[in-house]
Amino acid sequence: MTGLAPPPGRRLRWTFTDGLTLVGRELGRLRHDPGELVAALIFPAVMVVLFGYVFGSAIQVPDGGDYREYLMPGLFAMVTFSAVMGVMTRMAADASRGVMDRFRSMPMARLAVPFGQTGADSLIGLLMLAVMVGAGLLVGWQPHRGPIPTAQAFLLMIVLRYALSWVGVYVGLVVKNERSADAMVPLFLPFTMLSNSFVPTEGMPGWLRFLADWNPVSALTAASRELFGNPGVPSGDVAWPLAHPVAAVLLWAVALLAVFVPLSVRAYRRRGR
C-alpha cells in the first residue's frame, strides 16, 4: 500500500487540519507584527467618522432619514471587500519571499496554504466588523429589525468576504511579487466606490448606474439596509440585484467560489513548478 494516494476523506481531513495550523500561523504573525492588525482595526473607525460627518452634512438620504444610518451598511460592505486586498498582499509576500517553497518542502497538504490564508482573513474580518459596529453605535447607527435579521446581515458579509478572499488568493499568486500586489491595491478603491454605498445611484448616468447597480458592493449594501431596517432600501423599478439583494449576494458568493477556488488551486500548483 506504500505510495498509494490516501482516500479522499483522509485528504480532506489532512487539508483541513493543516489549514487550521496555518490559520494559527497567520494570527501568530499578526501578534508579532501588531502594527498591521492595529491599522486594519483603526481603518473602519476612521471611515465611520470621516464619511459619517464629512459626507453627512452634504448628502440627503432618499425618502428622508439619518445619513449615518444610511451610510453604515455601505461601510460594512466596503470593509467586507477589503478581503481581496489583504489576502492578495499576504499571498504575494509569502510567494516572493520563498515562504511557500518552504511549505512545499514540508509533509503537509498542498491546499492548506490558500485555505489557511482565507480562514485567517475571515477571523480578521470579524474583528474589523466588530470595531465598525462599535464605531457605528457611537455615532448613532443601530439595527431596527431585531437580532435575527441583524445576524443574517452579518452572516451575509462573512460569506461574501470568504468568497472574495479567494479572489485575493488568486491575484496574489499570479502577480510577480509583493510590490506589484501593493501597486494594485488602489485599483480596488474605485470598484467599492462605484456603488450605492455613499450616494443613491438614481442620479448617475445610465451606463454608470448599470455598473453600480450590478456591483456586488451595491447588492451587499442593499441587503444590509433591508435586514438592518436602515434608510435607503430600494423600491420601485430597480435592477434585479437591488430588488432581491439577499439572493444576489448569495449568488455572487457562489459564483466567486466556483470560479476562483479552482483558479487559485491551479495557480498555487503552478507557482511551485
N, C-alpha and C positions, 0 to 999 in steps of 0.2 A: 504493500500500500504506500510505501515511501515514494514521494514525488508526485502523488496524485493531488489534484486541487481539492481543497476542502469543500464540503457540501455548501449550497447557497445559504442555508440557515446559519451555519458557523461563520461564513464570510461576513454576513450581515452583523452578527454579534461582535465579531472582531473589529469591523469598521466602526460600529457604534462605540465600543469600549475605547478604542484608540482615539476616536473623535472626541470623546469626553476628556481624555487625557490632554489633548491639545487645546480644548476649551480652557482647562485649568492652566495650561502653559500661557495662553494669551492673557488671561486675567492676572496671572503672576507677573507677566511682563509689564502690565499696566501698573501693578503695585510697585515695581522697582523703578518705573518711569511715570510717576503720578502726574506730571505736567500735561501729558496728552489727555488723561482722563479728566483732569480738572478743567481743561479748555473745552472738552466735549460737554461737560456738565454746565459750564458757565454760559456757553453759547445759547441754549434755549431760553435762559432767563434774560439775557441781553436782548434777544429777539422780541420777547414779550414787551419789555419796556420800550424798546426803540420803535417798533411798529405800532404798538398799542397807543402810545402817547403822541408820537410824531404824526402818523397817519390818521389817528383817531380824531384829530381836530379838524381834518380837512375832507373826510370822506363820509358821505351819507349812506347809511345802510338801506337797502331796498325794503320798502314797507315799514320803515322805522326800526327802532331797536338800538341797543348799545353796540358801538363798533368793536369794543374789545371782546364781547361775546360772539360777534360775527367773525372776528379775526382768529380766535384761539383754535378752532378746528383746522384752519389753514396752516397755522404754525405747527400743529401736531402733524399734519401731512408733510410739511417741509422737513421736520426732524426725521420722520419716517424715511424719506428719500435720501437722507444723509448716509444711509447704509451703503449705497453704491460707492460713494467717495471714500468712506472709511475702510471698507473691505478692499477696495481697489488698491489703495496706497499700501496697506499692510501686506497684501499678496505680492505686489510688485517689489516691496522692500525685501521680503523673505526670499523671493526668487533671485533678485540681483545680488544679494549678499551670500548666496550659497546655502542658506538655511534649508531649503527644500532638498538640495543634494544630500545634506547630512541626514535628513529624514528618510530619504530613499535607501540609504545605507543601513538603516535600522530594520529589525524584524517587526514591521508594523504595516497595517493596511494602507494601501496606496491612496484610497479615497478619504483617509482620516484627516488629511490636511485641509482640503476645502470644507469638509463637514465641520471640522474644529473651528475654522475661521467664521463660518456662518453662524454656528452656535454661540460663539463668544460675542459676535455682533448683536445677536438677539438679546443677550443679557445687558450689554451696554445700552442698547436701545430702550430697555425697560427703565434703566436708571435715568436716561435723558428724558423720557416721558414723565417720570416721577418728578423731576426737577421742574419741568414745564407745567405740570399740574399745580404744583405749589406756587409757582410764579403767577399762573393764571388766576388762582383763587385769591391771591393777594391784590390783584388789580380789578377784581370784581366779576370774573368769569365763574360760571358754575353750570353743571348739567341740570336739566329740569325734568327729565322723564323717568327718573328712578335708577336704582342700581343695576338692573338687568340690561336695559338699553345702553347704559354707560359702559358696562363691562363688554357688551358686544362691540361698541365703537373701538375700545382699546384692543380687543381681540383682532378686529379687522386690521388695525395698524400693525400689530405684531406679525400677523400672517403676511401682509404685503411687505413688511420690512424684511422678513426672512426670504421671500421670493426675490426682492431687489438685491439682497446681499449676494445672491448667485450671479447677478449681473456684474457686481463688483469683482467677484472671483474671476469671472471670465476676462473682463477687461484688464484686471491686474496681471493675469497670466500672459496675455497677448502683447501688452506693451513691452518695450525693450528693457526699461529699468525704472527705478523709483522716481527719477527726475521726470521722466515722461508722464508717469502717473500723476505727479504733483501738478504738472502743467495742464493736465486735463481737468482738474478739479473745477476751475472757474467756468468750464463749458457746461457744467450741470446746473449752474445757478439760473440761467435763463429758462431752462426747462421747468424748474419749480415755480418761477415767477409767472410763466405763461399759463395761468390757471385762474380759477375763481377764488384763490386763497386770500387775496388782499382787496380785490375790487370785483364787482359783478362783471360778467362777460358780455352783457347785453349791449354795452356801448362800444364794443370792439368792432373793427371792420369784419365783414362776413368771413373772409378766409382765415383771419386771425381768431375769430370766435370759434370757428370749426375746430382749429387746432387746440384751443384752450378747453373746449367742452369735451373733447375726446382724450384729453390728457389724463392719465391715471391720478395725477395730483388732484385734479378737479373732482374726480369720482370719489376719492377718499375724503376730500373736504366736504362734499355734499352729503356723503353718508354720515360723517361725524356730526354735521349740523343737524341732520334729521334725527339721529339717535340721541344726541345731547339735548335736543329741543332748543337749539340756538337759532337766532335770526339768520335769514338768507337761504332758507330751504327753497330750491327751485320749484316753480309752479307754472302751469300753462304749457305752451308749446316750446318744449326744450329738447335738447338732444337726448338720445336714449340713455347714455351713461349718467346724466343728471336726473332723469326721470326714474331710473332704477339704480341708484348709486351703490347700494349694498351688493346687488348681483354683479354690477360692473367691477367692483373691487375684487370680488372673488374670482371672476373670470380673468382679470388681469393677473392675479396671483398664480392661477393655474397655468395660464399661458406662459408667464415668465419662467416658472419652474420647468415646464415641459420643454422650453427652448434652451434655457441657459444651464440647467443641470447637465444634460448630455454634452453641450458645448464646453462647459467647464471641465468635465471629466476628461474629454478628449484633449483639451489644451494642456491639462496637467500632465497627462501621459506623454504628450509630445514634448513638453518642456524638459522632460527627463532624458530624452534621447540625445 
